[in-house]
Amino acid sequence: MSLRRQEKISRVIRDTVSDVIQNRLSDPRITGLISVTEVDISPDLRNAIVYLSIMAENDVAARKTFKAIQHATSHIRSMLGDKLTTRFLPALTFYEDTKLKKTLEVLDVIEQAAAEYKQKDAEEMELESGLNTPITDNEKNERQ
């Protein structure tokens, strides 16, 4: 099977699954922002692994959303069958993609470190500027 055909079918699966989750599922457990980040399809086009990025209020809501999507797999497959013109409809397996969450956590740590560095730098500049200021007569008298 050609790699180009796999990529094309993978793109159709990604777009269709995304559309079905966003517009066609009415499960109240599905909350937050859900993105289909990647679709890996087997060379025989019978299996597809769909990676989902779920940005919800908390981890419990994200897990509920993921379980609801897994529960709706047969409905998503039937909607996918309307879009694909292949001999076999691939079996969908969903996995949660945590790359985006980990990236955001790393960026948050970097921002915290930068803020600490700026604060320390500002304190050092303040200390240095205090040493370079001329001493007034009142300060001379206080020191003696």
Sine and cosine of phi, psi and omega as CSV:
sin_phi,cos_phi,sin_psi,cos_psi,sin_omega,cos_omega
0.00,0.00,0.63,-0.77,-0.05,-1.00
-0.98,0.21,0.55,-0.83,0.01,-1.00
-0.91,0.41,-0.55,0.83,0.00,-1.00
-0.89,0.45,-0.65,0.76,0.03,-1.00
-0.91,0.41,-0.66,0.76,0.05,-1.00
-0.87,0.49,-0.69,0.72,0.00,-1.00
-0.90,0.44,-0.65,0.76,0.00,-1.00
-0.90,0.43,-0.72,0.70,0.01,-1.00
-0.92,0.38,-0.61,0.79,0.05,-1.00
-0.87,0.50,-0.66,0.75,0.02,-1.00
-0.91,0.42,-0.67,0.74,0.02,-1.00
-0.90,0.43,-0.66,0.75,0.03,-1.00
-0.89,0.45,-0.72,0.69,-0.01,-1.00
-0.86,0.51,-0.74,0.67,-0.01,-1.00
-0.91,0.42,-0.67,0.74,-0.04,-1.00
-0.93,0.36,-0.71,0.70,0.01,-1.00
-0.88,0.47,-0.67,0.75,0.03,-1.00
-0.88,0.48,-0.71,0.70,0.01,-1.00
-0.89,0.45,-0.69,0.73,-0.01,-1.00
-0.90,0.44,-0.70,0.71,-0.02,-1.00
-0.91,0.42,-0.68,0.73,-0.07,-1.00
-0.97,0.25,-0.60,0.80,-0.19,-0.98
-0.89,-0.46,-0.35,0.94,-0.16,-0.99
-0.91,-0.40,-0.22,0.97,0.05,-1.00
-1.00,-0.07,0.76,-0.65,-0.03,-1.00
-0.90,-0.44,0.52,0.85,0.02,-1.00
-0.97,0.23,0.81,-0.59,-0.02,-1.00
-0.93,0.37,-0.26,0.97,0.04,-1.00
-0.96,0.28,-0.30,0.95,-0.04,-1.00
-1.00,0.09,0.95,-0.32,0.00,-1.00
-0.73,-0.68,0.29,-0.96,0.06,-1.00
1.00,0.08,-0.15,-0.99,-0.01,-1.00
-0.99,-0.10,0.84,-0.55,-0.03,-1.00
-0.87,-0.49,0.80,-0.60,0.02,-1.00
-0.81,-0.59,0.67,-0.75,0.14,-0.99
-1.00,0.04,0.95,-0.32,-0.10,-0.99
-1.00,0.05,-0.53,0.85,-0.08,-1.00
-0.35,-0.94,0.51,-0.86,0.10,-0.99
-0.73,-0.69,0.85,-0.53,0.09,-1.00
-0.96,-0.28,0.80,-0.60,-0.02,-1.00
-0.88,-0.47,0.63,-0.78,-0.02,-1.00
-0.94,0.34,0.39,-0.92,-0.02,-1.00
-0.87,0.49,-0.47,0.88,0.02,-1.00
-1.00,0.06,0.02,1.00,0.07,-1.00
0.90,0.44,0.40,0.92,-0.01,-1.00
-0.98,-0.18,-0.29,0.96,-0.02,-1.00
-0.73,-0.68,0.66,-0.75,0.05,-1.00
-0.72,-0.69,0.74,-0.67,0.08,-1.00
-0.97,-0.23,0.84,-0.54,-0.06,-1.00
-0.94,-0.35,0.84,-0.55,0.01,-1.00
-0.99,-0.17,0.79,-0.61,-0.04,-1.00
-0.91,-0.42,0.68,-0.73,0.14,-0.99
-0.95,-0.30,0.87,-0.50,-0.07,-1.00
-0.89,-0.45,0.89,-0.45,0.06,-1.00
-0.95,-0.30,0.99,-0.17,-0.02,-1.00
-0.89,-0.45,0.05,-1.00,-0.04,-1.00
-0.88,0.47,-0.63,0.78,0.01,-1.00
-0.48,-0.87,0.03,-1.00,-0.05,-1.00
-0.92,0.39,-0.56,0.83,0.00,-1.00
-0.90,0.43,-0.70,0.71,0.02,-1.00
-0.91,0.42,-0.60,0.80,0.03,-1.00
-0.91,0.42,-0.66,0.75,0.03,-1.00
-0.91,0.41,-0.65,0.76,0.04,-1.00
-0.89,0.46,-0.67,0.74,0.02,-1.00
-0.89,0.47,-0.70,0.71,-0.01,-1.00
-0.90,0.44,-0.68,0.73,0.03,-1.00
-0.89,0.45,-0.63,0.78,0.02,-1.00
-0.91,0.42,-0.63,0.78,0.03,-1.00
-0.93,0.37,-0.66,0.75,0.06,-1.00
-0.88,0.47,-0.62,0.78,0.02,-1.00
-0.90,0.43,-0.50,0.87,-0.03,-1.00
-1.00,-0.04,0.25,0.97,-0.05,-1.00
-0.84,0.55,-0.68,0.73,-0.03,-1.00
-0.91,0.42,-0.62,0.78,0.05,-1.00
-0.92,0.40,-0.66,0.75,0.03,-1.00
-0.90,0.44,-0.66,0.75,0.04,-1.00
-0.89,0.46,-0.64,0.77,-0.01,-1.00
-0.91,0.40,-0.62,0.78,0.06,-1.00
-0.93,0.38,-0.57,0.82,0.04,-1.00
-0.92,0.39,-0.57,0.82,0.02,-1.00
-0.87,0.49,-0.48,0.88,0.05,-1.00
-0.95,0.32,-0.42,0.91,-0.07,-1.00
-1.00,-0.08,-0.53,0.85,-0.06,-1.00
-1.00,-0.02,0.58,-0.81,0.04,-1.00
-0.89,-0.46,0.62,0.79,0.01,-1.00
-1.00,-0.08,0.25,-0.97,0.01,-1.00
-0.92,0.40,-0.63,0.78,-0.02,-1.00
-0.88,-0.47,0.62,-0.78,0.09,-1.00
-1.00,-0.03,0.85,-0.52,-0.08,-1.00
-0.91,0.41,0.59,-0.81,0.11,-0.99
-0.97,0.25,0.75,-0.67,-0.06,-1.00
-0.99,-0.13,0.73,-0.68,0.11,-0.99
-0.82,-0.57,0.81,-0.59,-0.05,-1.00
-0.98,-0.19,0.66,-0.75,0.11,-0.99
-0.74,-0.67,0.55,-0.83,0.04,-1.00
-0.99,0.11,0.78,-0.63,0.01,-1.00
-1.00,-0.05,0.90,-0.44,-0.05,-1.00
-0.98,-0.21,0.12,0.99,-0.02,-1.00
-0.86,0.50,-0.69,0.72,-0.04,-1.00
-0.91,0.42,-0.68,0.73,0.03,-1.00
-0.88,0.47,-0.68,0.73,0.00,-1.00
-0.91,0.41,-0.62,0.78,0.04,-1.00
-0.89,0.45,-0.69,0.72,0.03,-1.00
-0.90,0.43,-0.61,0.79,0.04,-1.00
-0.90,0.43,-0.68,0.74,0.02,-1.00
-0.90,0.43,-0.68,0.74,0.03,-1.00
-0.89,0.45,-0.60,0.80,0.04,-1.00
-0.90,0.43,-0.68,0.74,0.04,-1.00
-0.90,0.44,-0.65,0.76,0.03,-1.00
-0.89,0.45,-0.68,0.73,0.02,-1.00
-0.89,0.45,-0.64,0.77,0.04,-1.00
-0.89,0.45,-0.69,0.72,0.01,-1.00
-0.90,0.43,-0.65,0.76,0.02,-1.00
-0.90,0.43,-0.64,0.77,0.02,-1.00
-0.91,0.43,-0.67,0.74,0.05,-1.00
-0.89,0.46,-0.66,0.75,0.00,-1.00
-0.90,0.44,-0.69,0.73,0.01,-1.00
-0.90,0.43,-0.63,0.77,0.00,-1.00
-0.91,0.42,-0.70,0.71,0.01,-1.00
-0.91,0.42,-0.65,0.76,0.01,-1.00
-0.90,0.44,-0.65,0.76,0.01,-1.00
-0.91,0.41,-0.63,0.77,0.03,-1.00
-0.90,0.43,-0.66,0.75,0.03,-1.00
-0.91,0.42,-0.65,0.76,0.03,-1.00
-0.90,0.43,-0.63,0.78,0.02,-1.00
-0.91,0.42,-0.66,0.75,0.01,-1.00
-0.91,0.41,-0.69,0.72,0.02,-1.00
-0.91,0.42,-0.65,0.76,-0.01,-1.00
-0.93,0.37,-0.49,0.87,0.06,-1.00
-0.93,0.37,-0.53,0.85,0.01,-1.00
-0.97,0.23,-0.45,0.89,-0.07,-1.00
-1.00,-0.01,-0.08,1.00,-0.02,-1.00
-0.98,0.18,0.57,-0.82,0.01,-1.00
-0.93,0.37,0.54,-0.84,-0.02,-1.00
-1.00,0.06,0.78,-0.63,0.01,-1.00
-0.99,0.12,0.21,-0.98,-0.01,-1.00
-0.88,0.47,-0.61,0.79,0.00,-1.00
-0.90,0.44,-0.66,0.75,0.00,-1.00
-0.92,0.40,-0.59,0.80,0.05,-1.00
-0.89,0.47,-0.70,0.72,0.00,-1.00
-0.90,0.43,-0.61,0.79,0.00,-1.00
-0.93,0.38,-0.56,0.83,-0.03,-1.00
-0.96,0.28,-0.44,0.90,-0.07,-1.00
-1.00,0.07,0.00,0.00,0.00,0.00
